[in-house]
């Protein structure tokens, strides 16, 4: 298995190829092994998928830093490809909270992570501009002290409903990039012209969220636009939990045992598992 340093180097190299790559998000070791077996070059944790797998909602504060890092470490230890961490807002409001999360991410072997600008205060909302930038600076400093090739992604979470909203998103993303973030990420960025503006006006590579209903882009189209990385977020986890719910609901309502005739078999899925269990 590659070392943590080798995984970080491989992950950074993916961002330098000059074309967009897919980074899907498993919610446990089994789904991570499937994605690795299908040939994806990097994967990322998903806060939504992990939270739901633990039986809690994707609500800030219900999953702790220790829980998220232990989950990430388990995926890292069982895969050969780089893993990026969805580490929410760094599990605290202070810049030092972000720094502590980055240090922990590097320690467990993550090749990179993303940090949001959503507040954990009772008032909620988004961090004030200067404070949000200082949090990213703290993460960058922690990264430089331990593993300079660790890939840090800074997220701007505000909705983009108008040109004024886009202006503010770009202002934040530009400041995060100037603070040292390697990639920027606005999960609610969807329109082609908005993507173009971000790429023109922000001096950093762009992560695009692809796991949403209603999107018609292909990876090739996003690559031509200049997007570097396409993550899937909760998309695959919603497929998995949704299929489970739909089948279980039908079973409860009809008692029909023929529901399982067309699903992937143990042999087909088992070829990706450790030990290649196929029973």
C-alpha positions, 0 to 999 in steps of 0.5 A: 500500500502506498505511504501517506506521503505517496498518496498526497503526492499522487493527489496533488499530481491529479490536480496538475494534469490540466483536465478535470477528474472525478472524485466520488464520495463513499460513505464506508469502507465497502463503498470506498473499495467499490469505487477504487475497484472501478478505477477512480483515482481519488475519493472523498468522504461525505459528511451526509453519507457518514452521518446517515450511516451513523443514524444521525442527520447531516447537522453540524455538531452531531458528528464530532472531529474525532468521529469524522477523522476515525471514519476517514482513517478507516477508509485511508487504511483500507484503500490504495488511492488518495482520500480527501476529507469532507471536514465541514467547518473544521469542527469549531469556529476559531482559526485554531479549530481549523488548524487542529482539524488539518493536523488531525487530517494529515495524521490519519493519512488524508491527502487533502480536505475541505473547510466550509465557512458556515458558523457553528455558533447558536446564531448560525449563518456564515462567518464574517469575511475577515474571520473566515479568511483568518480560519483558512490562513490558520489551516494553511499554516498548519498544513505548511508545518506538517505536509506542504503537499496536503491539498486544502480546499476552501468552501463558500457556502452561501446561496447564489441567487443573484449577481450580488450573491455571486459577487460576494461568493467570488470575493470570499473565494478570491480571499481564500485563494490568496490566503493559500487555499489550493482549491476553491469550492462553492457547492451552490455554483451551477450556471455555466456563466457563473463558473466562468466568472469564478475561474476568471476572477479567482486565482485557484483551481475549482472543485465543482459539485456534481452529485445533484439533481438537474445538472446536465454537464458532462465531465468533458464539458466541465473540463473544457470550462476549466474545472479541475475536480468534480466531487459527487458529495452525497450523490452516491449515498443518496442513491444507496439509501434511496434504493434501500428505502424504496425496496424496503418500503415495497417489501413492507407494503407488498411482501413481494420477495421477487424484489431482489431479482435484478439487483447486483449479486454477491459475486459481482460486488464481492470482487471488490472486497478484501479477501474477495468474499463471494458467498 
